[in-house]
């Protein structure tokens, strides 16, 4: 074993596209493995909502940026013997490589455990990588690394178009893409060069099969492949954007083992100790292949593989890093065999990505070689049909499976040729229109086996459609449908189509019929050995392709079901996983068995170690009822998993399932706008005026009454973002006529919009309507920036006492009126002590982990005790008792979302968040901003200020003065430059992008003369929009930090100028 | 709609499934195997003679079945010239297959060789039963036509699957006598990667008076105790010093010849993921396995030692002589189907022949 007693582990920071919750799972597993071996663990990760940064996982936690500067400071302070780089994604790996090459690790005598850094560099540098594989006769795509555009053009003359361009050292294919001609190449290469000094020009293998293997090697040179995976989508679509199936389904034994052997050859040659991922392209028409990528670290795929097989890759990799052999580590599932084996699967899993492209203005919806999805689901079945239909429901975008959806694609050939997130539904529609499997294969290059299987589902749908009534549904037909993954809802909506029955009522009728015919699902274990050894595992899924349960149910009312949060998406992410896992732990502590239902492979909640029973399955009404029928639990917790469980509360309650905590009727009352207003009005609780309207005339009348601006929320959107603020009559007209439908069926909610108003939130826990603890936080930005995108300060530092008292008063009233027993969150607008309630959620909110970790009082723990009927003591700490400040910042992924306007609005756009602690507000803010990719601007470059409307010009003035005094070069747009000059602040004026005159902003951005862009959108005139958009987009595309809110910009600049990097304290969470 | 048929176990348990192969009633020993790929190889593996195969992998037939091409006179893609097992029982069948070098669907191939196949059976439930109760006899019943239960282990299966006359493959320098107890073709393919001529002889052929450089004892079906003649001939061979390698049944025969004993495992090892370890080291290999009998390592004579041990259950996976160039493995270094991590053992065998040749 390696002699290392103090081990530093780097996390992955905020969730972003390409690097999501999977690293919370990997890191948590690694820390568990290290602690099991008696090591002292030090974790750096500013992502406060993760499980790994919770109490009892690492010995000490630093909420600090994962950059060489901060890691070095922590090394100096904590004196670790060793560091692990493989568990924090590309962020940790890149940081580790820098620490190694700059000699810092050597200087402080810190060993790298696991894969050596040289090996990492060899796999990350494209040219070294290709050369290394050539030396062991492994084929890679014909390619060459280039350092300039002319070089790229000459290389492509040899390889021939089409080619793929890739940037080295980037996350999930950032800056990559296909090019078919010189113009496309020049354009793409210039972007790629801004991310990386070196790019790769590669032969295009579009249409080949894409296959991945997860390989493990120990220090004794034992190698195993834990899982292989096959992409449903052919090469050309990034594996993060593909539907992925495990194990592979269309590979012969010869192919499977040939490729497996190559993976082993590679891992030996590279010298990995731990885990790596090898990606291949396989020729669909011969046994030719190429190795396209090797990731010398835990990855999204390895998290998926762990969940797909039950083999805990990160846990094992951490132990291997300590010098243990595979044979010395027990199999966590069987507990009688060892970790040195290759799992055998007797089921199939489907991973399906989740996109949220509808949230962004201007973004391209095409999926391709760079990643845009924000989350994923994994579905398990014993046929592909069962798994894919489950999975398509899990993705949670209103689809009921492969068929029976109300979606119409206008031009299916275009969709199939240029796939978007809707491509699989285009296949269903193509079958409707008589396309054959051969024709679909010709267009899409998706392997025919998958298409045949989809065709089977489609044909079955037609058989169901032919039925006249539920009595025609005989046992064989119904069982067949269930075996193909049809939900009761799907079958109901097919058989009763056009009938006037509530959709869930239709499902109920099918459910009743099913039970009458004795068709029930069964529960199977995921046991890593396909049943060969008896397994004590609690890792379960539900299938209709079987007739025996693997486990017995106690049905003793001593179990509690916790509903998870489903796919990560914009607005629901790792924070709800933390809430769910926290509830599970508390339930166990109180002597109950905790049963988790969730299907997101990136989470800790779907780690079977965490709960007493894990159902890796759907969070639908049907499935939750199935599980409750089997388990007969004490009740169900719906308040810790975000909106998905919240929406199930009333449906479950009506069907006799006990909802623990706050009554389902109260949840409904808070969710339903109309009911909520009826509750607030008599209590004297003010809300912004709003109305749900069904005609354009009514909307104009209402706007006349409340005045502009207003916020509009259509229920049916034609283009662009769903929610927007309109400030002028023109904009209103445009929004109503072009972007949305206004009709009886599709009402629009119009709300009065309050400008220059503070937004304040309370997170609280109540018992029987009485508040037992609360936390009040404030947003730095004024209202108008979605609360999920805003920068949040806790405890609130700049509120009037009167405002605080008002917030507590209103919260008490609502808690009592709604008889809340559990967590809740209320959002307020506050202006001169007047308070309006804008939202009230009777569930945990995204800020629960944040406020729990800052106060060091676990709000979810208390809420869980309450839900289980325990009397709790009120939590006594007040704001004044907390002698430090936490600031939560949002992480945006605009760089990945080509063409999207990186501006913040009323709909959420961030993909993740961090929070850091400081002795004061500005220190916490600066740490937090540096954690989401901001950097202290270099004085060799300038800062561009385009400060928007007059009030924000004024707001920015002092900040600009400070920058100038600090010696920063300021650039400004016309109005701002003039304003600054008038107030004695020197600034060089740059021309607007459309002026096409020198010195132009765009040139300065492209040439990296600017190191921070502050662009405050002024108004919505076309010119302003287009100029502003070009500045913002160019900044993002050239990796220049951007701030679009004047209040945040001001606070951040103040922090830079008064504290600076050296002024930041290096304190662990425990030290506060 | 496919025809229904019944799978009945000797304890009376009945499962209803749908036919996708030949529609005839059959009986045999039910065994499960956990490999996720390789049904064409497994179905043609003579070691499965007399057995009803139950893959735990739920969807079978996805990539069809390759054609009947031959190389050096032996089938290129199959482990013998025909389907050897008695029947195939699966959860879900792919009638529509997809693979560039496939020629038939699995169902049509089964029908061609008169072998029944059933789908729609919960093979996980069946596997758990076989695991808990041990391998069981079973039968497939079409149209109520009940054939009697049949225990293949009571018969000399080796005699049924082995070649009945000797033949030679390859033109290499060293001559290997391969005793065919139900060989898989890939043993020949692996040997031919070296400079050898392979003389394949029937299981009961007396090779002791032949000129050869190395002796190879193949895999095969059933109980090694049935191979009295092979054990007898092997006993004579180990009195000499010429290299010997054995696989699976061949391993058990070598052990019996050395004086050790074998026994029947509760449900055997059948799959691609069996880890073996070299005793006294941390060196492990993932192996392909298919056996119902095993060597009792406690009965191993003192001049022999264990070469490999199963990491999961501690059973013997290989032996070697302490001084002479004899070794054998319970697992399948030739794979096909399965991982090829131990194929180097063929080189070990070849090198010992070359060394022996030098010394001679």
HADDOCK unambig.tbl for C-alpha pairs under 7 A between the chains (distance, minus, plus):
assign (segid A and resid 220 and name CA) (segid B and resid 282 and name CA) 6.46 0.50 0.50
assign (segid A and resid 220 and name CA) (segid B and resid 283 and name CA) 6.54 0.50 0.50
assign (segid A and resid 222 and name CA) (segid B and resid 283 and name CA) 6.43 0.50 0.50
assign (segid A and resid 222 and name CA) (segid B and resid 284 and name CA) 5.92 0.50 0.50
assign (segid A and resid 249 and name CA) (segid B and resid 62 and name CA) 6.63 0.50 0.50
assign (segid A and resid 250 and name CA) (segid B and resid 62 and name CA) 6.00 0.50 0.50
assign (segid A and resid 250 and name CA) (segid B and resid 63 and name CA) 5.50 0.50 0.50
assign (segid A and resid 250 and name CA) (segid B and resid 98 and name CA) 6.94 0.50 0.50
assign (segid A and resid 251 and name CA) (segid B and resid 63 and name CA) 6.88 0.50 0.50
assign (segid A and resid 252 and name CA) (segid B and resid 37 and name CA) 6.29 0.50 0.50
assign (segid A and resid 252 and name CA) (segid B and resid 38 and name CA) 6.42 0.50 0.50
assign (segid A and resid 252 and name CA) (segid B and resid 63 and name CA) 6.54 0.50 0.50
assign (segid A and resid 253 and name CA) (segid B and resid 37 and name CA) 4.97 0.50 0.50
assign (segid A and resid 253 and name CA) (segid B and resid 38 and name CA) 4.63 0.50 0.50
assign (segid A and resid 253 and name CA) (segid B and resid 337 and name CA) 6.05 0.50 0.50
assign (segid A and resid 253 and name CA) (segid B and resid 338 and name CA) 6.95 0.50 0.50
assign (segid A and resid 257 and name CA) (segid B and resid 338 and name CA) 6.80 0.50 0.50
assign (segid A and resid 257 and name CA) (segid B and resid 339 and name CA) 5.84 0.50 0.50
assign (segid A and resid 284 and name CA) (segid B and resid 100 and name CA) 6.77 0.50 0.50
assign (segid A and resid 285 and name CA) (segid B and resid 100 and name CA) 5.24 0.50 0.50
assign (segid A and resid 286 and name CA) (segid B and resid 100 and name CA) 6.64 0.50 0.50
assign (segid A and resid 325 and name CA) (segid B and resid 282 and name CA) 6.70 0.50 0.50
assign (segid A and resid 327 and name CA) (segid B and resid 282 and name CA) 6.77 0.50 0.50
assign (segid A and resid 337 and name CA) (segid B and resid 312 and name CA) 4.80 0.50 0.50
assign (segid A and resid 338 and name CA) (segid B and resid 312 and name CA) 6.60 0.50 0.50
assign (segid A and resid 340 and name CA) (segid B and resid 275 and name CA) 6.35 0.50 0.50
assign (segid A and resid 341 and name CA) (segid B and resid 273 and name CA) 5.73 0.50 0.50
assign (segid A and resid 341 and name CA) (segid B and resid 274 and name CA) 6.38 0.50 0.50
assign (segid A and resid 341 and name CA) (segid B and resid 275 and name CA) 5.47 0.50 0.50
assign (segid A and resid 341 and name CA) (segid B and resid 286 and name CA) 6.46 0.50 0.50
assign (segid A and resid 342 and name CA) (segid B and resid 273 and name CA) 5.02 0.50 0.50
assign (segid A and resid 343 and name CA) (segid B and resid 273 and name CA) 6.88 0.50 0.50
assign (segid A and resid 344 and name CA) (segid B and resid 34 and name CA) 6.09 0.50 0.50
assign (segid A and resid 344 and name CA) (segid B and resid 35 and name CA) 6.70 0.50 0.50
assign (segid A and resid 344 and name CA) (segid B and resid 36 and name CA) 6.77 0.50 0.50
assign (segid A and resid 345 and name CA) (segid B and resid 57 and name CA) 6.45 0.50 0.50
assign (segid A and resid 346 and name CA) (segid B and resid 56 and name CA) 5.34 0.50 0.50
assign (segid A and resid 346 and name CA) (segid B and resid 57 and name CA) 4.49 0.50 0.50
assign (segid A and resid 346 and name CA) (segid B and resid 58 and name CA) 5.73 0.50 0.50
assign (segid A and resid 347 and name CA) (segid B and resid 57 and name CA) 6.70 0.50 0.50
assign (segid A and resid 347 and name CA) (segid B and resid 58 and name CA) 6.11 0.50 0.50
assign (segid A and resid 382 and name CA) (segid B and resid 58 and name CA) 5.98 0.50 0.50
assign (segid A and resid 383 and name CA) (segid B and resid 58 and name CA) 6.99 0.50 0.50
assign (segid A and resid 383 and name CA) (segid B and resid 59 and name CA) 6.57 0.50 0.50
assign (segid A and resid 383 and name CA) (segid B and resid 92 and name CA) 6.97 0.50 0.50
assign (segid A and resid 448 and name CA) (segid B and resid 98 and name CA) 5.96 0.50 0.50
assign (segid A and resid 449 and name CA) (segid B and resid 62 and name CA) 6.80 0.50 0.50
assign (segid A and resid 449 and name CA) (segid B and resid 96 and name CA) 6.95 0.50 0.50
assign (segid A and resid 449 and name CA) (segid B and resid 97 and name CA) 5.94 0.50 0.50
assign (segid A and resid 449 and name CA) (segid B and resid 98 and name CA) 5.35 0.50 0.50
assign (segid A and resid 452 and name CA) (segid B and resid 96 and name CA) 6.64 0.50 0.50
assign (segid A and resid 530 and name CA) (segid B and resid 34 and name CA) 6.29 0.50 0.50
assign (segid A and resid 530 and name CA) (segid B and resid 56 and name CA) 6.23 0.50 0.50
assign (segid A and resid 531 and name CA) (segid B and resid 124 and name CA) 6.58 0.50 0.50
assign (segid A and resid 531 and name CA) (segid B and resid 127 and name CA) 6.44 0.50 0.50
assign (segid A and resid 531 and name CA) (segid B and resid 128 and name CA) 5.86 0.50 0.50
assign (segid A and resid 532 and name CA) (segid B and resid 131 and name CA) 6.49 0.50 0.50
assign (segid A and resid 545 and name CA) (segid B and resid 122 and name CA) 6.79 0.50 0.50
assign (segid A and resid 546 and name CA) (segid B and resid 122 and name CA) 4.66 0.50 0.50
assign (segid A and resid 547 and name CA) (segid B and resid 122 and name CA) 6.27 0.50 0.50
assign (segid A and resid 548 and name CA) (segid B and resid 125 and name CA) 6.25 0.50 0.50
